[in-house]
Amino acid sequence: MKYRILVTYPIYQDAIQRLEEVATVKGSLSKGFHTKEELVRDLRGVDAVILGNEKFTAEVVDATDRLKVIGRFGVGLDNVDLDAATRKGVFVTFTPVLAETCADLTLGLILALARRIVEEDSAVRAGGWEPEKFMGHDVHGAALGIIGLGRIGSAVARRARGFNMKVLYYSRTRKPDLEKEFGLEFVDLDALLKESDFVSLHVPLNEKTVKMIGERELRLMKKTAYLINISRGLVVDEKALYKALAEGWIAGAGLDVLSVEPPSPENPLLKLRNLVLTPHVGSATVECRRRMSTTVVDDMLRVLEGKMPRYLANPEVLKTKPLSP
């Protein structure tokens, strides 16, 4: 009997075809976001699910009747109740093959802010041509503060070296090897905020990182500094950020993520000119999404075959559901 697999996020067709060799694949790939009720309904009789950004709560996990593996199409796991999945004996995999692509976007936002590229484009399209109005700041030689030196933060540090930037970092654990390789300096959070010309956030969303950048932290930053966030919207207190940008506590910000996506038209952040916004596109390149599609399918098939996946988010599940190497 074939497996049954639900796909809630549009992955590449060649990856779907690989699944169809061993499974019946269902799911409206053009529909987009699934509600909790839709997930509970569509997961009945399903062996595996490829999950986008839907909330896979304990209630959803408990409602499944034969689920074996959740393949998270992404790296953020804040939308999956890992404890509930582990209790249920469900494997959760993820796709940490997007670091380089996300790092590219980070540098893109830094350059866009420092050189005011979005403002300049709008002015020229409106018939303006006043280059003296758009004085920016150098990126080369500036101080970059990276908060969270995981896969993406490390990839950003590598790129910053090419700009001859001074790179400070703050992370849960110190990384001596990376310090030596990239010439990084480990500092506490306050020192990073005070000394950096650009502050870039690369932390997961959890109870310790919710609103970790609030009014206090923003007031520590230089008035000429810029904040970059491609991690999760809730890592930044958006009300405090609005005040910081509107009142000139900092020079500007670049956000790929917001606390509510898409934002309401009434969101005051949308009215600010010293803010560059992108619609959660950190991994949105053809090459990256193809890597992610291949990775999520590879690991899903490995689990269904009783083999160890490359990227397992809840290794505790192996205590009750062992897999072969």
N, C-alpha and C positions, 0 to 999 in steps of 0.2 A: 504493500500500500504506500502511495506517495505521501510525503509530508505535506502539511498545509502551512503556508507562510503568508503573513500579512505584511505589506509594505506601506508605510504611512508617509514616506518621503520619496520624491522622484530621484531614483538612482539610474545609472546608465543602463541602456537596453542590453548590452552584452552581459552585464552582471545579472540582469533579470533572466536572461536566457540560460545562464549557468544554473540558476535556481530552478528553472522550469524543467531541467533534466532530471531532477529528483523530487520535485515538489509541485503542488498546485499553488500558484501565486495569486493572491487576491489583494485588492486595495485600489482605491481611486487615486492614481498618482497625480492627477491634475487637481484634485479636490483641495489639497492643502491640509491645514490643521484639523486634527480629529479631536472632538470633545471627549470628556471622560465617558459619557454615556455611549458614544460611538465606539470608543475603544473596547469597553466592556462587551458591547454587542458583537463587534467584529472579531474579537479574540476567542470566541467560543469555537472549540474544536481546532484551534491553531497551535502548531508546534513551535513556531518561531515568528518573531516580529522584527522588522527593521524600523527603528523609531527615530523620528526627527526631534522636534522640540516639545512634543506633547508631554503632559504631566503623567508619569507612570507611577501613580500613588500606590500605597499599600492596598487600598480598596480595589484598584484595578488589578493588581497582582493577585489578590485573593479570589477575584472573580474568574480567573483563568482556570481551565479544566485540564489542559494537557501541554501547557507552555513549557518549553525546555530552554529557550535562549532568547534574550533581548539583545539585538544588535543595535547599539546606539550610533547613529550616523553623526558623529561629532566627538568632541572631547569633554564637553561639560556634562557632568553627571548629576547636577543639582535637580534635574527633572525626573530622576529615577530613584525610587525608594530601594536602595541597595540591601538594606536589612531585610525588608519584606521579601525581596527576590531570593535572598540567601535562605531565609526560612522555608521558602516554598521549593527550594532546590532548583531555582532558575539561574542559569548562567547569564551574566551581563558582560558584553564585550563593547569596545569603543574603538575609535579610529584616530589615533594620534599621529596621523600622517599629514597634518595640515600646518605644522609649525612654521615651515619656511614660507608658505603662502601668507600666513597671518603676519609674519615678520615683515614681509614686503609691504603689506597694507600699513603697518605701524610706521615704517619709514615714509610711506607716501603721505600719511597724515601729518607727520612732522614737517615734511617739506612744504606741504600745502599751507600749513599754518605759518611757518617761518617766512615763506616767500609770498604769502597772501594770494595764492594762485586762484582760488575760487573767486575772490573779490575782483581780481584783475580780469578774469575771463568775463564776468558779468558786466564790468565797466566797458570793455571793448565791444561786446555784443550790443551794448546800449548806445554805441557811437562815441564813447569816450576814448581819449588817448592822452592821459596825463601821467606819465611814469613817475614823476616826482611825488605823486600822491600815495604811492604804494611802497614806501620804504619798508623793508623787512629786516630780518636778522639772519646772520650766518648760522648754518647748521654745523659746518666743519669747525672743530675746535671747541664746540659748546659742551656743556656738562649734561649728560643724560642719566637720569635716575630710573632704574628698572625695579619695579616692585613685583617680585615673583620671578625667580630664575629657573623655571622649568624648561620644557622643550621650546616654547615660544619665546620666553624671555631670553634664553640662551641664543636663539637664532637672531634676535634683535641685537644683542650684544656683539655678535659676530659682524653684523652689518655696520654697526656704529664704529667699529674699528676702522672700516674703510673710509669713514668720514673724519677720522682722527679725533673722535669725540672722547672726552673723559667720561668713563662709565662708572657710576656708583650703582650698587644694588642692595636691596633689602629682601631677605627671604627667610623662610622658617628654618632652613638649614644652610650653613655656610658651604660654599663650593670652592675649595682651595684649588682644585685642578683647573676649573674655569677661570679663576682669578689669574692664575699663571698664564693660561693660554691666551686670554683676551685682555690681560692687563686691567682687571676689574678691581674695584675697591669696595669691600663690605662695610656698610655703615648702618646705624640704626635708622628707623623711619623718619624721625624728626630731622636728623642731619641730612638725609637724602632730600627731603622736601625743601629745606632751607638752601641747599647748595646747587640744586639742579636747575638747568634752563628748560629742560623738558622732563616731565615725569610720565612714565608709561606703565600702565597697569596690566599685569599678566597673572592674576591669581584666580583660583576657582571660587565659586560662590558657595559659602557655607556660613555658619553662625558667627564665625570670627571675622569674616570679610564683609558682611553686610554693612554698608555705609561706612566702610573703613576710611574713606575720604569724605570728611564732613567739613563743617565750618572751621573747626580748629586747625585741621590739616591744610585747608586751602589758605588760611591766613598765614601759615608758616612759609608758603611758597613766595618766590620773588614776584614782584609786580610785572616783571618782564617774562615770566615763565609760562609754559603751556602744559596742559594736562591731556594725556592721550589715554583712551580707554577702549580696548577691544576685547575685554574679558566678559563681564556681565554688568548690565545696567545698575543693578542694586548695589554694586560695590561702591558707587558714588551716591552721596546724598544730593539729589538733583535740585532741591530747593536751595541748598547752600551753594551749589555750583552756579545756579542762576544769579544769585546775589554776587558771587565772586566775579562773574563775567560782566554783569551789568554795572557793578560799582568799581570795577578795575582793580580788584585784589590781585588778579592774575591777567595775563595778556590775552589768553584764548584757550580753546579746548578743541580736541578732535574726538568724536564719539562714534564708534561703530555699533554701540549697543545702548539701549535705554531701558528704564525700569518697566515701561509698558511699550510693547512693540506690536503694531505700529503706534506711533504717538498720536494722542488726540490733537486735532487742529488747534485746540486752545492751549496746548503746552507752551508756556512762555519761552522755553528754550528756542523754539522755532523762530522767534523774532530777533534773536541776537545775531549780529554780523561778525562777531569774533568767535564764532563757533562753526566748525565744519562737521557735518553729519553724513554718515553713510548707513545704509539699511541692513546692518548685520551681515556684511559680505566678506568677513575675514577669510573664509575658505572658498569664496566664489570665483574660482578660475576653472577652466575646462580641465586642466591637468590635475588640479587638486581634487576636484569632485570625482574624477575618474579613479584616482588613487583610493579615495575614500570608499567608492562603490566596490572596488576590487577587494579592499581590506575587510569591509563588513561582511561581504559574501564569503570570502575565504574562511574567516573565523566562524561564521554561522555554520558552514558546511562541516568544518572540523568538529564542532561541538555535536552536531547531529550524528556524525560518524563515531562519536565516542572518543575523540582526540582533543588534546589540549590546544586552545586557541592562542594566538600570539599576544592578544591584548585583552586580558581578563580583568574586569573591574572589581569583582568580588571573589577573590581566591578562597575565602572562607567556605564557599559552597563545595569545594573539593573534599571537605571533611565528610560530607554525606553523599556526594556524587563524584567519585574519583574518575579521572579520565586518563587515557593512555598518552604517552609523550607524543 
